[in-house]
Amino acid sequence: MEDCFDLIVYLYIPSPVRLARLRERENSRYGNVDQGFIDWAARYDEGDLKVRSRLLHETWLQERCCDVLRLEGDMSVEDRMEAILRKEPLTGK
């Protein structure tokens, strides 16, 4: 079933930006930040294949037979959508 995709979009946001957004979202939704969740999320870049990690996702992507579009960096939603519609990789700040 996982090979029935036409295109996979892999969005990677640098850790400092990703964690700042998670803190902001947690505070907005719940009125506080669950530091345990933030600590867990901060391990994404260094995690191994046993946890939700960049390595796990990269391994999964390599096993797919469809096109993979990588969007890496902090960019606007509009820029991301344009890249997806063009099916062209994009690297932001």
PyMOL commands that set and color helices and strands:
alter all, ss='L'
color gray80, all
select helices_A, chain A and resi 15-30+35-42+54-62+77-86
alter helices_A, ss='H'
color red, helices_A
select strands_A, chain A and resi 7-12+67-72+90-91
alter strands_A, ss='S'
color yellow, strands_A
deselect
rebuild
show_as cartoon
